[in-house]
Amino acid sequence: MSRFDLDELRQIMRSSAGVDEGVDLAGDIGDLEFGDLGYDSLAVLELVSQVQRAHGIVIPDEAVEEMPTPNRAVEYINRLAMEGNRS
């Protein structure tokens, strides 16, 4: 996998079910809490699931606590990818 980035996360966020379409993801969202972006814990779990399917990275459910913002999620996903945490 090439390095996972914020733009790829934005694409996944836009396609997630149950997310308010009025949320502006085009701006500087990197350090905003997912909750402030309209994403509850179930929506974040859906993001995680989509990343797992797309990239074959195993992300434990409890990892959601380590990914409170989009930037932290990108960092966590890239760390797992570098460690070779594949399904």
PEBEL-V215992 format. One record per backbone hydrogen bond with DSSP energy under -0.5 kcal/mol. CO is the residue of the C=O (numbers start at 1). NH is the residue of the N-H. E is the energy in kcal/mol with one decimal. If there is no record, write none. Layout:
CO|NH|E, CO|NH|E
This chain:
5|9|-2.0, 6|10|-2.5, 7|11|-1.9, 8|12|-2.0, 9|13|-2.9, 10|14|-2.5, 11|15|-1.3, 12|16|-0.6, 13|16|-0.9, 16|19|-0.9, 20|23|-1.6, 23|25|-0.9, 27|29|-1.6, 29|32|-1.8, 29|70|-0.6, 30|71|-2.8, 32|70|-0.8, 33|36|-0.5, 33|37|-0.9, 34|37|-0.9, 34|39|-2.6, 35|38|-1.4, 38|40|-0.7, 40|44|-2.1, 41|45|-2.2, 42|46|-1.9, 43|47|-2.0, 44|48|-2.5, 45|49|-2.4, 46|50|-2.3, 47|51|-2.3, 48|52|-2.5, 49|53|-2.4, 50|54|-2.5, 51|55|-2.5, 52|56|-2.3, 56|87|-2.6, 57|59|-0.7, 58|60|-0.5, 60|63|-2.0, 61|64|-1.7, 62|65|-1.3, 63|66|-1.5, 64|67|-1.3, 68|34|-2.4, 69|73|-2.3, 70|74|-2.6, 71|75|-2.4, 72|76|-2.4, 73|77|-2.8, 74|78|-2.5, 75|79|-2.2, 76|80|-2.3, 77|81|-2.3, 78|82|-2.3, 79|83|-1.7, 80|84|-0.5, 80|85|-2.3, 81|84|-0.9, 84|86|-2.0, 85|58|-1.8
